[in-house]
Amino acid sequence: MNLNILLLAIALEESSNNPEAYNKKEDAHGLFQIRQCVLDDVNHYYNRAYTSRSCYNPIIAYDIAIYYFGIYRSRINTIEDYARLWNAGPSFKRKGLSIAYGKRVRQNYNHIRRHK
């Protein structure tokens, strides 16, 4: 699995690849639609000080996503696992709603990989 392609696939699903995207309903920011719970986990685990404002910088947003995946690395094996973790958080395996999201990200991943 290529993590760069995975993150492109997630950005496509989350924001249509728009680094300035904002979802008021979920208070989600940037390319990857990063929520406060992700920032809290990353800031705590890695002793960082990311804010919602940080999420609008694609380079920083990418780092936040990589750090987040690192925290839960032992729980994720497949593209769908990564996507479902991103969508539903650490208890993603108990949340059936994230299954469809995982499949959509896998489709995006395969499409991007074929056209690179």
N, CA and C of each residue as an Amber inpcrd file, in Angstrom:
protein
   348
   0.8400000  -1.1790000   0.0000000   0.0000000   0.0000000   0.0000000
   0.8840000   1.2410000   0.0000000   0.4850000   2.2090000  -0.7790000
   1.2060000   3.4760000  -0.8760000   0.4470000   4.5230000  -0.0550000
   1.0750000   4.9950000   1.0250000   0.4090000   5.9400000   1.9280000
   0.1020000   7.2730000   1.2480000   0.9480000   7.7000000   0.3350000
   0.6810000   8.9540000  -0.3840000  -0.5900000   8.8450000  -1.2270000
  -0.7340000   7.7210000  -1.9180000  -1.9420000   7.5200000  -2.7210000
  -3.1570000   7.4070000  -1.8140000  -3.0060000   6.7170000  -0.6890000
  -4.1100000   6.6090000   0.2630000  -4.5760000   7.9860000   0.7160000
  -3.6380000   8.8530000   1.0570000  -4.0230000  10.1860000   1.5150000
  -4.6720000  10.9990000   0.3970000  -4.2250000  10.8220000  -0.8290000
  -4.9030000  11.4660000  -1.9590000  -6.3390000  10.9520000  -2.0800000
  -6.5150000   9.6470000  -1.8860000  -7.8450000   9.0430000  -1.9750000
  -8.7590000   9.5630000  -0.8600000  -8.2100000   9.7300000   0.3330000
  -8.9960000  10.2700000   1.4460000  -9.3430000  11.7330000   1.1890000
  -8.3770000  12.5120000   0.7030000  -8.6400000  13.9240000   0.4010000
  -9.7220000  14.0630000  -0.6610000  -9.6970000  13.1850000  -1.6320000
 -10.7180000  13.2130000  -2.6820000 -12.0990000  12.9370000  -2.0830000
 -12.1710000  11.9730000  -1.1930000 -13.4490000  11.6210000  -0.5690000
 -13.9210000  12.6990000   0.4040000 -13.0100000  13.2380000   1.1850000
 -13.3700000  14.1750000   2.2500000 -13.6950000  15.5830000   1.7450000
 -12.8840000  16.0920000   0.8220000 -13.0120000  17.5090000   0.4630000
 -12.9790000  17.7750000  -1.0340000 -13.0410000  16.7240000  -1.8400000
 -12.8310000  16.8660000  -3.2890000 -11.4920000  17.5360000  -3.5610000
 -10.5380000  17.2550000  -2.6850000  -9.1620000  17.7590000  -2.7960000
  -9.0850000  19.2820000  -2.6400000  -9.9280000  19.8290000  -1.7880000
  -9.9610000  21.2740000  -1.5390000  -9.3130000  21.5790000  -0.1770000
  -8.1290000  22.1890000  -0.1620000  -7.4440000  22.4590000   1.1090000
  -8.1530000  23.4990000   1.9800000  -9.1070000  24.2190000   1.4070000
  -9.8250000  25.2410000   2.1690000 -11.2160000  24.7820000   2.6160000
 -11.5120000  23.5010000   2.4170000 -12.8370000  22.9780000   2.7610000
 -13.0990000  23.0560000   4.2640000 -14.3610000  23.3430000   4.5850000
 -14.7890000  23.3680000   5.9870000 -16.1820000  22.7700000   6.0720000
 -16.3590000  21.8500000   7.0030000 -17.6680000  21.2400000   7.2480000
 -18.1490000  21.7460000   8.5960000 -19.0850000  22.6730000   8.5650000
 -19.5880000  23.2890000   9.7930000 -20.2510000  22.2560000  10.7090000
 -20.9900000  21.3170000  10.1270000 -21.7250000  20.3240000  10.9060000
 -20.7840000  19.4920000  11.7870000 -19.6190000  19.1290000  11.2510000
 -18.6670000  18.3090000  11.9990000 -17.4700000  19.1090000  12.5000000
 -17.4320000  20.3910000  12.2090000 -16.2870000  21.2330000  12.5390000
 -14.9970000  20.5760000  12.0470000 -15.0010000  20.2340000  10.7490000
 -13.8990000  19.5250000  10.1160000 -13.2160000  20.4590000   9.1200000
 -11.8830000  20.3720000   9.0690000 -11.0930000  21.3850000   8.3700000
 -10.1340000  20.8030000   7.3370000 -10.0330000  21.4910000   6.2030000
  -8.9860000  21.2340000   5.2260000  -9.1970000  20.0160000   4.3460000
  -8.1200000  19.6520000   3.6530000  -8.1220000  18.5470000   2.6970000
  -8.7230000  17.2710000   3.2510000  -8.3070000  16.9380000   4.4640000
  -8.6870000  15.6610000   5.0590000  -9.8580000  15.7920000   6.0300000
 -10.4190000  17.0000000   6.1230000 -11.5440000  17.2570000   7.0300000
 -11.2040000  16.7970000   8.4500000 -10.1180000  17.3500000   8.9620000
  -9.5940000  16.9800000  10.2720000 -10.4600000  17.5860000  11.3680000
 -10.8510000  16.7330000  12.3010000 -11.6780000  17.1470000  13.4360000
 -10.8190000  17.3090000  14.6910000 -11.3820000  17.9560000  15.6750000
 -10.6630000  18.2410000  16.9120000 -10.1850000  16.9690000  17.6160000
 -10.9600000  15.8950000  17.5600000 -10.5540000  14.6540000  18.2320000
  -9.2530000  14.1050000  17.6460000  -9.0460000  14.2820000  16.3470000
  -7.7940000  13.8510000  15.7210000  -6.6540000  14.7420000  16.2030000
  -6.8930000  16.0460000  16.2000000  -5.8690000  16.9660000  16.6990000
  -5.5160000  16.6610000  18.1490000  -6.5230000  16.3910000  18.9600000
  -6.2740000  16.0800000  20.3730000  -5.3890000  14.8440000  20.5120000
  -5.7050000  13.7890000  19.7560000  -4.9020000  12.5680000  19.8270000
  -3.4590000  12.8300000  19.3930000  -3.2890000  13.4830000  18.2570000
  -1.9480000  13.7470000  17.7280000  -1.1710000  14.6680000  18.6620000
  -1.7970000  15.7360000  19.1160000  -1.1140000  16.6760000  20.0110000
  -0.6860000  15.9940000  21.3000000  -1.5450000  15.1550000  21.8350000
  -1.2240000  14.4690000  23.0930000  -0.1130000  13.4370000  22.8870000
  -0.2600000  12.5990000  21.8930000   0.6660000  11.4900000  21.6740000
   2.0520000  11.9660000  21.2530000   2.1060000  12.9940000  20.4120000
   3.3860000  13.4750000  19.8650000   3.8380000  14.8020000  20.4750000
   3.1300000  15.2870000  21.4770000   3.4730000  16.5480000  22.1370000
   3.5790000  17.6980000  21.1210000   2.5470000  17.8260000  20.3240000
   2.4520000  18.8880000  19.3180000   1.4410000  19.9290000  19.7840000
   1.2800000  20.9670000  18.9710000   0.3210000  22.0240000  19.3010000
  -0.4750000  22.4240000  18.0590000  -0.9130000  21.4310000  17.2850000
  -1.7110000  21.7280000  16.0950000  -3.0750000  22.2900000  16.4880000
  -3.5540000  23.1850000  15.6640000  -4.8830000  23.7720000  15.8490000
  -5.6920000  23.5430000  14.5750000  -6.9540000  23.8750000  14.6240000
  -7.7880000  23.7200000  13.4310000  -7.2340000  24.5620000  12.2780000
  -6.6230000  25.6660000  12.5970000  -6.0170000  26.5250000  11.5660000
  -4.8990000  25.7920000  10.8160000  -4.1700000  24.9420000  11.5450000
  -3.0780000  24.1640000  10.9450000  -3.5730000  23.2730000   9.8030000
  -4.8080000  22.8510000   9.8890000  -5.3620000  21.8750000   8.9460000
  -5.5330000  22.4290000   7.5400000  -5.4830000  23.7300000   7.3880000
  -5.6530000  24.3370000   6.0740000  -4.3550000  24.3920000   5.2730000
  -3.2500000  24.0750000   5.9120000  -1.9690000  23.9560000   5.2190000
  -1.8300000  22.4930000   4.8080000  -1.8410000  22.2000000   3.4970000
  -1.8080000  20.8040000   3.0610000  -0.6110000  20.0110000   3.5920000
   0.5350000  20.6320000   3.7250000   1.7220000  19.9260000   4.2230000
   1.5340000  19.5430000   5.6850000   1.0190000  20.4680000   6.4700000
   0.7790000  20.1800000   7.8910000  -0.3510000  19.1700000   8.0380000
  -1.3990000  19.3050000   7.2390000  -2.5230000  18.3560000   7.2920000
  -2.0320000  16.9440000   6.9860000  -1.1460000  16.8240000   6.0120000
  -0.5570000  15.5310000   5.6590000   0.1840000  14.9580000   6.8690000
   0.9940000  15.7830000   7.5170000   1.7330000  15.3290000   8.7040000
   0.7830000  14.8720000   9.8100000  -0.2760000  15.6260000  10.0280000
  -1.2530000  15.2640000  11.0620000  -1.8490000  13.8870000  10.7530000
  -2.2140000  13.6560000   9.5080000  -2.7910000  12.3660000   9.1220000
  -1.7900000  11.2300000   9.3410000  -0.5530000  11.4400000   8.9440000
   0.4830000  10.4090000   9.1270000   0.6800000  10.1230000  10.6120000
   0.7500000  11.1660000  11.4190000   0.8960000  10.9770000  12.8730000
  -0.2910000  10.2020000  13.4440000  -1.4820000  10.5570000  13.0020000
  -2.6790000   9.8900000  13.5070000  -2.6470000   8.3940000  13.1740000
  -2.2940000   8.0810000  11.9470000  -2.1900000   6.6720000  11.5800000
  -1.1280000   5.9620000  12.4160000  -0.0630000   6.6720000  12.7280000
   0.9960000   6.0840000  13.5450000   0.5240000   5.6840000  14.9320000
  -0.3630000   6.4670000  15.4990000  -0.8720000   6.1680000  16.8420000
  -1.5930000   4.8250000  16.8490000  -2.3440000   4.5500000  15.8150000
  -3.2120000   3.3690000  15.7690000  -2.6960000   2.2860000  14.8120000
  -1.4320000   2.3640000  14.4660000  -0.8190000   1.4490000  13.4880000
  -1.1150000  -0.0210000  13.7760000  -1.1400000  -0.4010000  15.0380000
  -1.3380000  -1.8150000  15.3710000  -2.7620000  -2.2950000  15.0730000
  -3.6820000  -1.3780000  14.8320000  -5.0870000  -1.7380000  14.5710000
  -5.4530000  -1.7540000  13.0930000  -4.5440000  -1.3000000  12.2390000
  -4.8930000  -1.1300000  10.8340000  -3.9760000  -1.9470000   9.9330000
  -4.5880000  -2.6140000   8.9530000  -3.8270000  -3.4610000   8.0340000
  -4.1120000  -3.1640000   6.5730000  -5.3430000  -2.8230000   6.2680000
  -5.7590000  -2.6720000   4.8720000  -6.0860000  -1.2070000   4.5680000
  -6.2470000  -0.9360000   3.3030000  -6.6640000   0.4060000   2.8850000
  -7.9870000   0.7580000   3.5540000  -8.9000000  -0.1970000   3.5800000
 -10.1960000   0.0510000   4.2150000 -10.0440000   0.3490000   5.7040000
  -9.1230000  -0.3490000   6.3860000  -8.8800000  -0.0790000   7.8060000
  -8.4130000   1.3590000   8.0180000  -7.4440000   1.7810000   7.2070000
  -6.9540000   3.1610000   7.3200000  -8.0970000   4.1450000   7.1090000
  -8.8750000   3.9180000   6.0650000  -9.9770000   4.8260000   5.7490000
 -11.0230000   4.8370000   6.8550000 -11.3740000   3.6680000   7.3400000
 -12.3990000   3.5790000   8.3840000 -11.9090000   4.2110000   9.6840000
 -10.6320000   4.0330000   9.9960000 -10.0640000   4.7090000  11.1710000
 -10.2060000   6.2120000  10.9980000  -9.8620000   6.7020000   9.8210000
  -9.9560000   8.1470000   9.5650000 -11.3930000   8.6360000   9.7110000
 -12.3190000   7.8590000   9.2240000 -13.7220000   8.2530000   9.2180000
 -14.4120000   8.1120000  10.5690000 -14.1240000   7.0450000  11.2880000
 -14.8990000   6.7210000  12.4850000 -14.0840000   6.7030000  13.7790000
 -12.7820000   6.8830000  13.6850000 -11.9570000   6.8890000  14.8890000
 -11.5070000   5.4990000  15.3080000 -10.8510000   5.4240000  16.4540000
 -10.2110000   4.1790000  16.8820000 -11.1560000   2.9920000  17.0810000
 -12.4160000   3.2260000  17.2730000 -13.3570000   2.1090000  17.4460000
 -14.0480000   1.7550000  16.1250000 -13.3820000   2.0450000  15.0070000
 -13.9930000   1.8780000  13.6850000 -14.4820000   0.4550000  13.4180000
 -13.8510000  -0.5380000  13.9990000 -14.2510000  -1.9170000  13.7130000
 -15.6190000  -2.2470000  14.3040000 -16.0600000  -1.4430000  15.2540000
 -17.3820000  -1.6430000  15.8410000 -18.4360000  -0.7640000  15.1780000
 -18.0360000   0.0170000  14.2190000 -18.9570000   0.9630000  13.5790000
 -19.1680000   0.5780000  12.1270000 -20.2630000  -0.0950000  11.8660000
 -20.5680000  -0.5610000  10.5220000 -20.7460000   0.5530000   9.5110000
 -21.0720000   1.7500000   9.9850000 -21.3050000   2.8650000   9.0650000
 -20.0630000   3.2190000   8.2630000 -18.8970000   2.9310000   8.7980000
 -17.6660000   3.3120000   8.1040000 -17.2760000   2.3210000   7.0070000
 -17.9880000   1.2100000   6.8870000 -17.6530000   0.2100000   5.8620000
 -17.7900000   0.7940000   4.4620000 -18.8830000   1.4680000   4.1970000
 -19.1030000   2.0700000   2.8670000 -18.0380000   3.1250000   2.5750000
 -17.6700000   3.8920000   3.5910000 -16.6160000   4.8980000   3.4220000
 -15.3120000   4.2090000   3.0160000 -14.9740000   3.1370000   3.6990000
 -13.7530000   2.3950000   3.3840000 -13.7430000   1.9030000   1.9470000
 -14.8750000   1.4340000   1.4840000 -14.9760000   0.9590000   0.0970000
 -14.8030000   2.0960000  -0.8990000 -15.3840000   3.2450000  -0.5950000
 -15.2360000   4.4060000  -1.5030000 -13.7760000   4.8530000  -1.5630000
 -13.1060000   4.8900000  -0.4260000 -11.6950000   5.2910000  -0.4250000
 -10.8670000   4.2630000  -1.1900000 -11.1590000   2.9880000  -1.0270000
 -10.4480000   1.9410000  -1.7810000 -10.6400000   2.1550000  -3.2840000
 -11.8620000   2.4990000  -3.7120000 -12.1210000   2.7710000  -5.1310000
 -11.3040000   3.9800000  -5.5980000 -11.2910000   5.0380000  -4.7900000
 -10.4790000   6.2180000  -5.1270000  -9.0050000   5.8300000  -5.2480000
  -8.5370000   5.0470000  -4.2900000  -7.1350000   4.6030000  -4.2670000
  -6.8080000   3.8510000  -5.5630000  -7.6380000   2.9020000  -5.9150000
  -7.3950000   2.1070000  -7.1210000  -7.4240000   2.9730000  -8.3750000
  -8.3480000   3.9110000  -8.4240000  -8.4410000   4.8190000  -9.5800000
  -7.1760000   5.6750000  -9.6860000  -6.7470000   6.2430000  -8.5770000
  -5.5380000   7.0950000  -8.5970000  -4.3270000   6.2710000  -8.9960000
  -4.1900000   5.0820000  -8.4250000  -3.0400000   4.2340000  -8.7060000
  -2.9820000   3.8440000 -10.1980000  -4.1290000   3.5570000 -10.7830000
  -4.1700000   3.1920000 -12.2060000  -3.7870000   4.3500000 -13.1140000
  -4.0600000   5.5810000 -12.6840000  -3.8550000   6.7400000 -13.5470000
  -2.6050000   7.5420000 -13.2110000  -1.7510000   7.0040000 -12.3930000
  -0.4850000   7.7040000 -12.0730000   0.5810000   7.3460000 -13.0440000
